[in-house]
Amino acid sequence: MSLEAKCMTCRKEYRLEASDPYYPKLKMNLTKLYICKSCSTAMKEEAISSTGLNPGMLDPKGHDKLVP
């Protein structure tokens, strides 16, 4: 089973499969926001270059602290 989602940044339509990390959040209505992988990567790189901070240095164990 899959879900349709629109990236809130680039406005492209995407089909999310059950294996996608966003799938359960959207399925259970925990969030209505979706950011595609390419936009997410671009935003992450922009944040790293503008702040000089690497997320790996802030959270060396790799915990996901993103709150939808």
Backbone as ProteinMPNN parsed JSONL, in Angstrom:
{"seq_chain_A": "MSLEAKCMTCRKEYRLEASDPYYPKLKMNLTKLYICKSCSTAMKEEAISSTGLNPGMLDPKGHDKLVP", "coords_chain_A": {"N_chain_A": [[0.849, -1.178, 0.0], [0.44, 2.297, -0.634], [1.007, 5.856, -0.215], [-0.003, 9.085, -1.366], [1.855, 12.053, -1.53], [2.717, 15.506, -1.269], [5.576, 17.39, -1.719], [6.451, 19.922, 0.488], [8.254, 21.848, -0.154], [9.305, 21.748, -2.908], [6.975, 21.206, -4.223], [6.349, 18.941, -5.735], [4.659, 15.89, -6.605], [4.674, 12.834, -4.799], [4.885, 9.283, -4.395], [4.6, 7.434, -1.616], [5.962, 4.578, -0.185], [5.367, 1.874, 2.144], [7.776, 1.457, 3.414], [9.011, 3.902, 3.628], [10.261, 6.456, 5.8], [8.508, 8.584, 6.419], [6.003, 7.542, 5.962], [4.459, 6.125, 8.124], [3.97, 8.326, 9.821], [2.437, 10.072, 8.247], [0.321, 8.376, 7.606], [-0.906, 7.9, 10.092], [-1.788, 10.398, 10.62], [-0.082, 12.06, 12.091], [1.436, 14.033, 11.133], [1.1, 16.454, 8.538], [2.858, 17.387, 6.828], [5.341, 17.036, 4.331], [8.618, 16.466, 3.181], [10.602, 15.983, 0.455], [13.351, 13.712, -0.329], [15.431, 14.902, -1.826], [15.034, 17.675, -1.437], [15.255, 17.748, 1.322], [17.927, 16.976, 1.689], [19.182, 19.11, 0.379], [18.406, 21.264, 2.034], [19.628, 20.487, 4.415], [22.362, 20.56, 3.689], [22.581, 23.288, 3.121], [22.095, 24.373, 5.665], [24.301, 23.35, 7.051], [26.41, 24.598, 5.677], [25.858, 27.3, 6.161], [25.888, 27.558, 8.942], [28.109, 26.185, 9.789], [28.082, 24.015, 11.378], [28.068, 20.524, 11.88], [25.612, 18.049, 11.753], [26.237, 15.495, 12.737], [28.165, 15.991, 14.651], [26.693, 17.182, 16.629], [24.919, 15.23, 17.449], [26.238, 12.536, 18.079], [25.535, 9.828, 18.333], [23.575, 9.405, 16.52], [20.819, 9.698, 16.882], [17.434, 10.367, 16.012], [16.175, 13.434, 16.221], [14.215, 14.917, 15.142], [11.134, 16.484, 15.247], [7.953, 16.031, 14.108]], "CA_chain_A": [[0.0, 0.0, 0.0], [1.232, 3.519, -0.714], [0.323, 7.131, 0.007], [0.408, 10.218, -2.192], [2.257, 13.207, -0.722], [3.318, 16.606, -2.021], [6.675, 18.032, -0.997], [6.079, 21.298, 0.822], [9.268, 22.752, -0.675], [9.334, 21.793, -4.372], [5.588, 21.024, -4.669], [6.189, 17.77, -6.596], [3.898, 14.783, -6.027], [5.446, 11.621, -4.567], [4.18, 8.113, -3.885], [5.382, 6.886, -0.507], [5.732, 3.176, 0.146], [5.343, 1.614, 3.586], [9.148, 1.468, 3.94], [9.469, 5.287, 3.772], [10.134, 6.918, 7.192], [7.363, 9.482, 6.565], [4.749, 6.815, 5.75], [3.615, 5.963, 9.324], [3.574, 9.636, 10.357], [1.343, 10.567, 7.413], [-0.783, 7.416, 7.701], [-1.59, 8.082, 11.378], [-2.096, 11.829, 10.73], [0.774, 12.731, 13.066], [1.91, 15.214, 10.419], [0.574, 16.635, 7.192], [3.968, 17.965, 6.081], [6.283, 16.093, 3.737], [9.749, 17.044, 2.468], [11.248, 14.913, -0.307], [14.745, 13.477, 0.036], [16.344, 15.866, -2.453], [14.871, 18.958, -0.738], [15.784, 17.559, 2.668], [19.381, 17.005, 1.568], [19.575, 20.482, 0.036], [18.253, 22.099, 3.236], [20.652, 20.073, 5.375], [23.637, 21.099, 3.221], [22.511, 24.748, 3.294], [22.249, 24.646, 7.099], [25.689, 23.054, 7.416], [27.306, 25.626, 5.13], [25.607, 28.617, 6.752], [26.211, 27.573, 10.372], [29.396, 25.554, 10.039], [27.878, 22.887, 12.292], [27.72, 19.254, 11.271], [24.665, 17.361, 12.642], [26.895, 14.364, 13.372], [28.879, 16.481, 15.83], [25.704, 17.513, 17.652], [24.289, 14.001, 17.902], [27.157, 11.51, 17.589], [24.934, 8.495, 18.332], [22.679, 9.318, 15.38], [19.401, 9.688, 17.235], [16.606, 11.273, 15.22], [15.518, 14.353, 17.138], [13.24, 15.675, 14.372], [9.76, 16.373, 15.725], [7.089, 16.457, 12.997]], "C_chain_A": [[0.894, 1.241, 0.0], [0.353, 4.743, -0.477], [0.854, 8.163, -0.976], [0.752, 11.376, -1.257], [2.885, 14.249, -1.634], [4.386, 17.249, -1.149], [6.312, 19.487, -0.745], [7.096, 22.312, 0.311], [9.207, 22.876, -2.198], [7.959, 21.589, -5.006], [5.386, 19.863, -5.643], [5.409, 16.702, -5.844], [4.798, 13.554, -5.905], [4.528, 10.519, -4.067], [5.083, 7.48, -2.835], [4.976, 5.444, -0.249], [5.824, 3.004, 1.66], [6.739, 1.658, 4.206], [9.692, 2.885, 4.151], [9.274, 5.751, 5.215], [8.934, 7.84, 7.432], [6.022, 8.741, 6.532], [3.908, 6.668, 7.023], [3.134, 7.288, 9.904], [2.4, 10.207, 9.579], [0.109, 9.678, 7.547], [-1.595, 7.628, 8.982], [-1.954, 9.541, 11.641], [-1.312, 12.526, 11.84], [1.381, 13.991, 12.462], [1.227, 15.278, 9.065], [1.663, 17.185, 6.276], [4.896, 16.875, 5.573], [7.37, 16.878, 3.023], [10.471, 15.891, 1.779], [12.735, 14.824, 0.057], [15.687, 14.503, -0.58], [16.242, 17.24, -1.785], [15.446, 18.878, 0.673], [17.311, 17.633, 2.662], [19.876, 18.416, 1.279], [19.481, 21.404, 1.25], [19.318, 21.776, 4.275], [22.012, 20.656, 4.98], [23.693, 22.618, 3.382], [22.732, 25.122, 4.758], [23.686, 24.413, 7.55], [26.614, 24.16, 6.924], [27.087, 26.99, 5.784], [25.979, 28.686, 8.232], [27.599, 27.03, 10.676], [29.3, 24.377, 10.988], [27.492, 21.648, 11.506], [26.775, 18.525, 12.223], [25.274, 16.161, 13.36], [27.659, 14.762, 14.623], [27.904, 16.773, 16.968], [25.079, 16.271, 18.261], [25.117, 12.808, 17.415], [26.566, 10.104, 17.556], [23.892, 8.334, 17.233], [21.207, 9.239, 15.714], [18.646, 10.7, 16.386], [15.833, 12.166, 16.175], [14.49, 15.225, 16.427], [11.841, 15.426, 14.916], [8.854, 16.878, 14.611], [6.096, 17.516, 13.398]], "O_chain_A": [[1.983, 1.226, 0.574], [-0.875, 4.67, -0.533], [2.019, 8.119, -1.369], [0.023, 11.645, -0.303], [3.507, 13.916, -2.643], [4.139, 17.606, 0.003], [5.912, 20.201, -1.665], [6.832, 23.514, 0.339], [9.074, 23.981, -2.724], [7.803, 21.782, -6.211], [4.355, 19.803, -6.314], [5.477, 16.609, -4.618], [5.59, 13.269, -6.803], [3.524, 10.78, -3.403], [6.195, 7.044, -3.137], [3.793, 5.132, -0.111], [6.304, 3.891, 2.366], [6.866, 1.876, 5.411], [10.731, 3.052, 4.79], [8.231, 5.474, 5.807], [8.398, 7.87, 8.539], [5.017, 9.258, 7.021], [2.739, 7.051, 7.012], [2.02, 7.372, 10.421], [1.472, 10.762, 10.167], [-1.016, 10.175, 7.596], [-2.823, 7.548, 8.962], [-2.377, 9.89, 12.743], [-1.808, 13.468, 12.459], [1.789, 14.902, 13.182], [0.824, 14.251, 8.517], [1.424, 17.422, 5.092], [5.201, 15.916, 6.283], [7.076, 17.854, 2.332], [10.899, 14.939, 2.431], [13.297, 15.734, 0.666], [16.642, 14.931, 0.068], [17.261, 17.902, -1.588], [16.052, 19.834, 1.158], [17.912, 18.273, 3.525], [20.863, 18.868, 1.859], [20.366, 22.228, 1.476], [19.848, 22.671, 4.934], [22.732, 21.183, 5.828], [24.735, 23.169, 3.739], [23.463, 26.065, 5.062], [24.226, 25.189, 8.338], [27.496, 24.609, 7.655], [28.038, 27.755, 5.945], [26.345, 29.751, 8.727], [28.196, 27.371, 11.697], [30.319, 23.799, 11.367], [26.687, 21.715, 10.578], [27.098, 18.39, 13.404], [24.87, 15.843, 14.479], [27.79, 13.966, 15.553], [28.253, 16.627, 18.139], [24.747, 16.253, 19.446], [24.741, 12.146, 16.448], [27.059, 9.26, 16.808], [23.376, 7.234, 17.033], [20.418, 8.757, 14.901], [19.168, 11.772, 16.079], [14.927, 11.698, 16.865], [13.95, 16.16, 17.019], [11.413, 14.277, 15.031], [8.968, 18.035, 14.205], [5.307, 17.968, 12.569]]}, "name": "protein", "num_of_chains": 1, "seq": "MSLEAKCMTCRKEYRLEASDPYYPKLKMNLTKLYICKSCSTAMKEEAISSTGLNPGMLDPKGHDKLVP"}
